Amino acid sequence: MRNVLLGPALFLLAACPSSDPGEDIIGTNSSGGTSSSGGNSSSGGNSSSGGNSSSGGNSSSGGGTGDTSAPATGDTGGPPGLLDPPDHLVDCTGAGDFNTIQDALDAAVSGERIGVQPCTYVERIDLLGKTLELYSIGGSAVTTIDGAGGGTVVNVETGESLGTRMAGFTVTGGDDDNDGSAFQIEYAAIELQDIVMTGNGVSYAVLWANVAFVTLDDVTITGNAVMSSGQAIWSDGGTLTANNVTATCDGGEQTLYHHNTLILSNSTLDCAGGHGLYDYHGEDAISRSVLSGDEAALFAHDTQSTEEEPDNPNERLWVTNSVLIGGRVGIDVRYMNMTLVNSVLTGTDHALSMEECMLSSNATNTVYVGADCGITGDQPFSSPYSAFYANADDGCGVSVSPAVTTDPMFVAPPIDVTLQAGSPLIDAGDPGIRHNDRNGSRNDIGAYGGPLAP
């Protein structure tokens, strides 16, 4: 079995997961990634509310500097899968149709494709409500958009619709005290692929999205300056789909804050000093990811149900095949319907803390390790076919019946939770066929067991 947690993969969610998560998944597909030898299970990560809203953003054009090397003559095809030449070619040396990206955006119409030759383009850009593809020919390693400290670098906030795509850029030099330094997306839709956001100045967020439909694939957000109350990604309204994302909070309160529907896979979110992921009244489907934060790896909460404002039982948290490393709490979930499958949780206070969650909440095939309380709750709850190890108490306010209480024999916890040969977690999970590992054997407890394992 592969033992790399973060190889690129995608999963589709047919509906919000029920207590039987296997009934809700309509397909999985994984490929690529690197691997290491030995064991049957996982890798991990290291360990960081609210938000406001404003619109705006403008653009200024400038010249291009830096790496002006170009691919072989005639190579204007763009990223893999885009074989047709661009409708407009940008080249800072003057060899293309335009010298700046914004000039090409001004001239383009919806449905067209803009190819960008390698260079550092010192400008801020606005997609101007056009549904088009903007891509670099050489990729993010050799193509940079530098906002030079003039505000948000990329503005997507005038109704850009599904089909808008930006791929293959490093975005740097942005700043915005109120919203996003690298990207500001509002009332729009965009897919970002092979995007690196780094070196952006003090801002509330690096990527800011309000009532937007955003897809992230192969995106890195590290090395920025975030306000102490801010986050690397802020997303409110619409949906956020993120695959193969690596992000750090860089001084902020959360790495990812969302108040909408989130589908997160094959990603690493780390926040020294706060929360890896903070869900406020949203819904989450999280798979094959590593979340870490000094306060909590994952904090997810709805509001307390009242007669005047009844709780919405459809607000769900679904986590599978993931590693959650909390400085204080692994997962802190309140007033939601939680499903937790084949994961590893740790935190000094609580591996899992639950408050007034839906009675249908459930967990199985999961490891709770190294906490004062493995599971803390205020209602009936159990986690069958699960392992509890090195906790002061396995259950506080709940009754648990651990399947395994001995050393799980991780390779190097909490970073590498791959199972060593002879681990008591191997073939110790739920014996039901639908829980089998991908090789057909009985479920392994932990992040590498079950049909959705990497």
C-alpha positions in Angstrom: 0.0 0.0 0.0 1.2 3.5 -0.7 2.3 5.4 2.3 2.4 9.0 1.1 -0.5 11.1 2.4 -0.3 14.0 0.0 -0.1 12.6 -3.5 -2.4 14.5 -5.9 -5.9 13.2 -5.7 -9.5 14.3 -6.1 -12.7 13.1 -4.6 -16.3 14.0 -5.3 -19.0 14.3 -2.7 -22.4 13.4 -3.9 -24.1 14.8 -0.7 -23.2 15.8 2.8 -21.9 12.7 4.5 -24.3 10.6 6.6 -23.3 8.4 9.5 -22.3 5.9 6.8 -19.7 7.9 4.8 -19.3 5.1 2.3 -22.7 5.8 0.9 -21.9 9.4 0.1 -18.8 9.1 -2.0 -19.4 8.7 -5.7 -15.8 8.3 -6.8 -12.2 8.7 -5.9 -9.1 9.0 -8.1 -5.5 9.3 -6.9 -2.3 9.4 -8.8 1.2 10.8 -8.6 3.1 11.8 -5.5 6.2 10.4 -4.0 6.6 7.4 -1.7 8.7 5.9 1.0 9.2 2.4 1.9 7.8 0.4 4.8 4.6 0.4 6.9 1.0 0.5 6.0 0.0 4.1 6.9 0.7 7.9 6.9 2.7 11.2 7.1 1.9 14.3 9.0 2.8 17.9 9.4 3.9 20.5 11.9 1.8 23.0 13.6 -1.9 28.6 13.4 -12.1 34.4 13.3 -14.0 36.4 12.0 -13.5 38.5 9.0 -14.8 41.6 7.2 -15.7 42.4 3.7 -15.0 45.2 1.2 -14.9 45.5 -2.5 -12.6 47.4 -4.7 -9.2 47.0 -6.2 -7.7 48.6 -9.2 -4.9 47.9 -11.5 -1.8 49.5 -12.9 0.5 48.3 -15.6 4.2 48.4 -15.7 7.2 46.9 -17.4 8.7 43.5 -17.1 12.1 42.7 -15.5 14.0 39.6 -14.5 14.1 36.2 -16.2 13.2 36.8 -19.9 14.2 33.4 -21.1 11.7 31.9 -23.5 10.9 28.3 -24.4 11.8 26.9 -27.8 10.6 28.9 -30.8 6.9 28.2 -31.5 6.2 26.8 -28.0 3.1 28.8 -27.0 0.9 25.9 -25.8 0.7 26.6 -22.1 0.1 24.1 -19.4 -0.5 20.4 -20.1 -3.9 19.7 -21.5 -4.0 23.1 -23.3 -2.6 22.4 -26.7 -4.0 25.2 -28.7 -1.9 28.4 -29.0 -3.1 31.5 -27.0 -5.2 34.1 -28.6 -2.9 36.7 -27.1 0.8 36.4 -26.2 2.5 38.5 -23.5 6.2 38.9 -23.6 8.1 41.5 -21.5 10.9 41.6 -24.1 8.5 43.0 -26.8 8.4 39.8 -28.8 4.7 39.1 -28.1 1.4 40.9 -28.8 1.7 42.8 -25.5 4.4 43.8 -23.1 2.2 43.7 -20.0 -0.5 41.3 -18.8 -3.0 44.0 -18.1 -2.8 45.3 -21.7 -3.7 41.8 -22.9 -6.6 41.6 -20.4 -7.8 44.9 -21.7 -7.8 43.7 -25.3 -9.2 40.2 -24.7 -12.8 39.1 -24.8 -14.5 36.3 -22.9 -13.6 32.8 -24.2 -10.0 33.7 -25.2 -6.7 32.5 -23.9 -3.8 34.6 -22.8 -0.3 33.0 -22.7 2.5 34.7 -20.8 6.2 34.2 -21.4 8.6 33.8 -18.5 9.4 37.2 -16.9 8.8 39.2 -13.8 5.9 41.5 -14.6 5.7 44.5 -12.3 2.0 45.3 -12.3 -1.3 44.7 -10.7 -4.0 43.2 -12.8 -7.8 43.0 -13.0 -9.6 40.4 -15.0 -12.4 42.9 -15.7 -15.3 40.5 -15.5 -14.0 38.4 -18.4 -14.3 34.6 -18.5 -11.0 33.6 -19.9 -7.8 31.6 -19.3 -4.6 33.4 -18.2 -1.6 31.1 -18.1 2.1 31.2 -18.1 4.0 29.2 -20.6 6.9 28.4 -18.3 5.0 27.9 -15.0 5.2 29.5 -11.6 8.9 28.9 -11.1 9.8 31.4 -13.9 6.8 33.7 -14.2 6.1 36.3 -11.6 3.5 39.1 -11.1 5.0 41.6 -8.6 2.5 44.2 -7.2 5.4 46.3 -5.9 3.5 47.1 -2.7 0.7 49.0 -4.5 -2.3 47.0 -3.2 -3.9 43.7 -4.2 -2.0 42.0 -7.0 -4.9 40.2 -8.7 -8.4 41.4 -8.7 -11.3 39.1 -9.7 -14.4 40.9 -8.6 -16.6 41.9 -11.5 -18.6 38.8 -12.2 -16.1 36.5 -13.8 -17.9 33.2 -14.3 -17.2 29.5 -14.2 -14.5 28.7 -16.7 -12.2 31.6 -15.6 -8.8 30.1 -15.0 -5.3 31.4 -14.0 -2.3 29.0 -14.0 1.4 29.1 -13.5 2.3 32.3 -11.7 4.2 33.4 -8.6 2.2 36.3 -7.1 4.2 38.6 -4.8 4.6 42.2 -3.6 0.9 42.7 -2.7 -0.5 44.4 0.4 -4.0 45.3 1.7 -4.9 46.1 5.3 -8.5 45.1 4.8 -8.7 42.3 2.3 -6.3 40.2 0.2 -2.7 41.0 -0.6 -2.3 38.5 -3.5 -5.9 37.8 -4.6 -9.2 39.5 -4.0 -12.1 37.6 -5.4 -15.7 38.7 -4.9 -19.0 37.7 -6.7 -16.9 35.7 -9.2 -15.6 32.3 -10.0 -12.0 31.2 -10.8 -9.8 28.2 -10.8 -6.2 28.8 -9.7 -3.6 26.1 -10.7 0.2 26.1 -10.1 0.0 29.3 -8.1 2.6 30.4 -5.5 1.8 33.3 -3.2 4.8 34.5 -1.3 6.5 37.7 -0.3 3.3 39.6 0.1 3.1 42.4 2.7 1.0 42.9 5.7 -2.7 42.2 5.0 -5.8 40.7 6.5 -5.5 37.7 4.2 -3.3 36.6 1.3 -6.3 35.1 -0.7 -9.6 36.8 0.1 -12.8 35.5 -1.4 -16.3 36.7 -0.7 -19.4 35.1 -2.2 -17.1 33.4 -4.7 -16.7 30.0 -6.3 -13.0 29.2 -6.0 -11.0 26.1 -7.0 -7.4 25.7 -5.9 -5.1 23.0 -7.3 -1.4 22.9 -6.6 -1.3 26.1 -4.7 1.3 27.3 -2.2 0.8 30.1 0.3 3.8 30.6 2.5 6.3 33.4 3.4 3.8 36.2 3.6 3.0 38.8 6.3 -0.4 38.4 7.8 -2.1 40.5 10.4 -2.4 38.9 13.9 -6.2 38.7 13.4 -6.0 37.5 9.8 -5.4 34.3 7.8 -3.7 33.0 4.7 -7.1 32.1 3.1 -10.4 33.9 4.0 -13.5 32.5 2.3 -17.1 33.6 3.1 -20.0 32.5 0.9 -19.9 30.4 -2.2 -17.7 27.4 -2.2 -14.0 26.6 -1.8 -12.5 23.4 -3.4 -8.9 22.9 -2.5 -6.6 20.1 -3.6 -2.9 19.8 -3.1 -2.7 23.1 -1.2 0.2 24.0 1.2 -0.3 27.0 3.4 0.9 28.6 6.6 -0.7 31.4 8.6 2.5 33.5 8.8 1.6 35.4 12.0 -2.1 35.2 11.5 -4.8 33.7 13.6 -5.8 30.9 11.2 -4.4 29.4 8.0 -7.8 28.9 6.5 -11.0 30.5 7.7 -14.2 29.7 5.9 -17.9 30.4 6.3 -19.2 28.3 3.3 -18.8 24.8 1.9 -15.2 23.5 1.9 -13.9 20.4 0.0 -10.3 19.9 1.0 -8.0 17.1 -0.1 -4.3 16.2 -0.1 -3.4 19.4 1.6 -1.2 20.7 4.4 -2.4 23.6 6.6 -0.1 24.8 9.5 -0.5 27.6 11.9 2.0 28.4 14.6 0.0 30.2 17.3 -3.5 29.6 16.1 -5.8 27.3 14.1 -4.9 25.3 11.0 -8.5 25.4 9.8 -11.3 27.4 11.3 -14.9 26.7 10.2 -17.5 29.2 11.2 -21.1 28.0 10.3 -19.8 26.1 7.3 -19.6 22.5 6.0 -16.4 20.5 5.5 -15.4 17.5 3.6 -11.7 16.9 4.4 -9.7 13.9 3.1 -6.0 12.9 3.0 -4.8 16.1 4.6 -2.5 17.2 7.5 -3.8 20.0 9.7 -1.9 21.5 12.5 -2.1 24.5 14.8 -0.8 25.5 18.2 -4.4 26.2 19.4 -6.3 23.6 17.4 -5.7 21.7 14.2 -9.4 22.1 13.3 -12.0 24.2 15.0 -15.5 23.8 13.5 -18.7 25.2 15.0 -22.2 26.1 14.3 -24.3 28.0 16.8 -26.3 26.7 19.7 -29.9 25.8 18.7 -32.6 27.9 20.2 -36.3 28.1 19.8 -35.9 31.4 17.9 -33.0 30.1 15.8 -33.1 26.3 15.5 -29.9 24.6 14.6 -29.4 23.4 11.0 -28.7 19.6 11.2 -27.3 19.7 7.7 -24.2 21.5 8.7 -21.7 18.7 8.7 -18.1 18.0 9.3 -16.6 15.0 7.5 -13.0 14.0 8.0 -11.3 10.9 6.6 -7.7 9.6 6.3 -6.2 12.8 7.8 -3.8 13.7 10.5 -4.7 16.5 13.0 -2.0 17.8 15.2 -3.2 20.3 17.8 -1.0 22.1 20.2 -4.0 22.1 22.6 -6.8 20.3 20.7 -6.8 18.1 17.6 -10.4 18.7 16.6 -12.8 21.1 18.5 -16.3 20.7 17.1 -19.5 22.3 18.4 -23.2 22.0 17.4 -22.5 20.1 14.2 -23.0 16.6 12.7 -19.5 15.0 12.6 -18.3 11.9 10.8 -14.7 11.0 11.5 -13.0 8.0 9.8 -9.5 6.6 9.7 -7.6 9.5 11.1 -5.0 10.3 13.7 -5.7 13.0 16.3 -3.5 14.5 19.0 -3.5 17.5 21.4 -2.2 18.2 24.8 -5.7 18.9 26.3 -8.1 16.9 24.0 -7.5 14.9 20.9 -11.2 15.3 20.1 -13.5 17.8 21.9 -17.3 17.8 21.2 -20.0 20.1 22.4 -23.7 19.6 21.8 -23.1 17.9 18.4 -25.8 16.0 16.6 -26.6 12.6 18.1 -25.9 11.1 14.7 -22.2 12.1 14.9 -19.9 9.2 14.7 -16.3 8.1 14.5 -14.5 4.9 13.7 -11.0 3.4 12.9 -9.3 6.5 14.4 -6.4 7.0 16.7 -6.5 9.3 19.7 -3.1 9.8 21.2 -1.1 11.9 23.7 -3.9 14.0 25.3 -5.2 14.6 28.8 -8.5 13.3 27.4 -8.7 11.3 24.2 -12.4 12.2 23.6 -14.2 14.9 25.6 -17.9 15.2 25.2 -21.2 16.1 26.8 -23.5 13.5 25.2 -23.4 9.7 24.3 -20.7 9.1 21.9 -18.2 6.3 21.1 -15.6 5.5 18.5 -15.6 1.8 17.8 -12.6 0.0 16.2 -10.4 2.8 17.4 -7.1 3.1 19.3 -6.4 5.1 22.4 -2.8 5.5 23.5 -0.8 7.6 26.0 -3.8 9.6 27.1 -4.3 10.5 30.8 -8.0 9.5 30.2 -9.4 7.9 27.1 -12.9 9.4 27.6 -14.1 12.4 29.6 -17.9 12.6 29.7 -18.1 9.8 27.2 -17.8 6.1 27.4 -15.3 4.5 25.1 -14.3 0.9 24.4 -10.8 1.0 22.8 -10.0 -1.7 20.3 -6.3 -1.0 20.9 -4.5 0.6 23.9 -0.9 -0.4 23.2 1.7 1.5 21.3 0.5 2.0 17.7 4.1 1.8 16.5 4.1 4.9 14.3 7.4 5.5 12.6 8.0 9.0 14.0 4.9 10.6 15.5 3.4 13.0 15.2 5.0 13.9 11.9 5.2 10.4 10.4 2.4 8.1 11.5 3.2 5.4 9.1 2.7 2.0 10.8 5.7 -0.1 11.4 5.6 -3.8 10.6 3.9 -5.6 13.5 1.8 -2.6 14.5 -1.4 -3.6 16.5 -3.4 -1.3 14.2 -2.9 -3.4 11.1 -6.1 -5.3 10.2 -7.7 -4.1 13.5 -10.3 -1.7 12.1 -14.0 -2.3 11.3 -14.2 -5.8 9.7 -17.1 -4.7 7.4 -16.2 -5.2 3.7 -17.1 -1.6 2.8 -14.3 -0.5 5.3 -11.6 -2.7 3.7 -8.3 -1.3 2.7 -7.7 -0.6 -0.9 -5.8 -3.9 -1.3 -8.9 -5.8 0.0 -7.6 -6.6 3.4 -9.3 -5.7 6.7 -9.2 -2.0 7.6 -6.0 -0.7 9.2 -6.8 1.8 12.1 -5.3 5.2 11.3 -4.7 7.5 8.4 -3.8 4.8 5.9 -6.7 2.4 6.3 -10.0 2.1 4.4 -11.1 2.5 0.8 -10.2 6.2 0.6 -6.6 5.9 1.9 -3.9 7.4 -0.2 
